[in-house]
Amino acid sequence: MDCDVAILGCGPVGATLANQLGAAGLDVVVIERDAQVFPLPRAIHFDGETMRIFQSLGLRAEVEAISRPGTKGMQFVNAEDRVLMVRAGTAAEGPQGGANNHYFHQPELEVVLRAGLARYPNVRLLAGREAMAVEADAAGVRIVLDDGLRDGIVTSVTNGPDAPTDPQAASDAAAPTEVRARWLVGCDGGRSMVRRAIGSTNEDLGLHQPWLVFDAILERELDLPDYTVQRCDPARPMTMCCVTGQRRRWEIMLMPGDDPEAIARPENVWPLISRWVTPADARLERSAVYTFHSVIARGWRRGRLLIAGDAAHQTPPFLGQGLCAGIRDCVNLAWKLVRVVRGTAPDTLLDTYEPERRPHVQAFIELAVRLGAVIQATDPAVAAERDARFLAGEAQVFEYPQPGLGPGQHAGALGGTLFPQPRLPDGRRLDEALGDAFAVLGDAAAIDAVDAATRERWRAAGAVVLRDPGDAVAAWWRTRGMAAVVLRPDRYLLGAARDAGELAAVSALMA
Ligand SMILES: Cc1cc2nc3c(=O)[nH]c(=O)nc-3n(C[C@H](O)[C@H](O)[C@H](O)COP(=O)(O)OP(=O)(O)OC[C@H]3O[C@@H](n4cnc5c(N)ncnc54)[C@H](O)[C@@H]3O)c2cc1C
């Protein structure tokens, strides 16, 4: 089976990338070991930028239907429930064109993303198939698959033109033993085989700690907080979250002496949370012990092999940002890969992927590790000193970091900054007018004064040009003393310009 791009892993990151490449018309094969979406509890939060990316997939309404906006923020409290630190929430529309935070159940999101693939006959999904080996050379990549046999039958389900409609035909047809691709992106999670094939090393940012994670479905109304609580109790650090509907999440740190297998059993889970909920109030949905890691790979590309998502980095979930970071990898990588496959950009464009993304994701992981040190203090003396420090003044308010991209395909002080998504005068969100191409936004005077060669460059790149797109949009560059901005397809700035001459110079980077 041949294709432009093979994606190993159809978790949220692989499925997002497949939707992006599918929409661009590339021939894509996605290989996924599990026949069904992974059912255990994992991510429950994503941010406004991530929702904006789901919007770019044409799936905003579908994702809204399975999530809820988070308006109440997060509180860090001590063992006496006194507030130490706050991430403020807001019901207002944020800079990304929607709520700043959203809560959801990861398996439901993955179902939406997989269903999105059905729109693209050029995307074939081989589910229930495991990649056993990866071989790459200058011409392409060969991925060797297992036989797909589970209990004696082939379980592959294919999306795409050759997708059989009845199970027997599926079983007969779904037996390719290898996939050949021009490019392979490993979205194959923390134990990534593609990362090993690249030969990357993992840089350790210092936090590795087992936690029990479980979801419960409330069966009657209880007086529980409708925001996230990080209980910094040295006797048993714990996170409590309101997810969606009646679903509640508890994450409980394992203490020395805890048996990871035993603690996940219902009879041991309930006593840990009896202060808030009992088996008479709720049904235990799923529980599992995870070790939270903080690592970043060095080496996200070698030749035709690339990695994204947990394959490239892992963060403890105290900021709810692991999946978000993986989705940001996709949006950075997709537009570059599309142009390289089409032959409109050299493959060196892909060398900007890791340098741009690495410092960005590292800023989030480092903050999560610092928050982890606050939450995970189990020495009573250390916790008492921490409480005294925080309680000496007002509760500290912290925000998400807003790092720019590292060095890469952008220029100037504002290059590599995420442009917001305000509303246009007609009420649409900005990206709805921009599509998936480059975009030039600016004051009419600067845009009208550019030379013919720059206009031709915009035309050749398929750039959308918006002159005077309304005060809500223009405020961004005007408050920074600029007259125009050029946006990349991922909505990060290629650069900003004070006049037509600078706009021509920034536009040259589209090539
Ligand atoms: C308890 C917990 C809470 C979390 N909370 C949050 C949160 O609130 N917000 C947030 O943003 N993130 C959160 N995360 C992180 C988030 O769940 C992960 O970052 C996300 O799942 C990573 O997605 P991925 O697609 O990169 O990898 P995965 O979800 O691991 O998917 C990888 C896929 O690759 C497949 N695969 C692997 N190897 C092969 C092979 N050889 N052949 C075929 N298929 C293969 C696997 O079957 C799997 O489906 C949390 C994680 C945990 C554990």
The ligand as an ORCA input file, in Angstrom:
! r2SCAN-3c Opt
* xyz 0 1
  C      -4.087     11.049     33.577
  C      -3.808     11.930     32.415
  C      -4.444     13.150     32.334
  C      -4.195     13.983     31.262
  N      -4.836     15.172     31.196
  C      -4.615     15.989     30.159
  C      -5.363     17.184     30.018
  O      -6.239     17.492     30.817
  N      -5.098     17.964     28.947
  C      -4.165     17.645     28.006
  O      -3.957     18.433     27.061
  N      -3.475     16.474     28.080
  C      -3.691     15.645     29.121
  N      -3.060     14.446     29.175
  C      -2.127     14.058     28.100
  C      -2.848     13.462     26.868
  O      -3.703     12.426     27.237
  C      -1.786     12.968     25.896
  O      -0.851     14.021     25.684
  C      -2.383     12.551     24.553
  O      -3.165     11.401     24.660
  C      -1.254     12.264     23.561
  O      -1.814     11.927     22.334
  P      -0.954     11.163     21.223
  O      -1.888     10.971     20.087
  O       0.337     11.869     21.039
  O      -0.563      9.780     21.900
  P      -1.506      8.578     22.385
  O      -2.807      9.099     22.867
  O      -0.681      7.759     23.307
  O      -1.800      7.762     21.057
  C      -0.785      6.986     20.439
  C      -1.457      5.937     19.582
  O      -0.465      5.235     18.847
  C      -0.813      3.858     18.805
  N       0.411      3.086     18.581
  C       1.550      3.133     19.321
  N       2.471      2.293     18.810
  C       1.918      1.713     17.713
  C       2.371      0.754     16.769
  N       3.604      0.212     16.827
  N       1.521      0.361     15.778
  C       0.274      0.895     15.690
  N      -0.200      1.816     16.564
  C       0.609      2.214     17.566
  C      -1.448      3.614     20.172
  O      -2.290      2.465     20.142
  C      -2.214      4.908     20.402
  O      -3.542      4.839     19.958
  C      -3.288     13.597     30.254
  C      -2.660     12.342     30.322
  C      -2.923     11.519     31.397
  C      -2.260     10.182     31.448
*
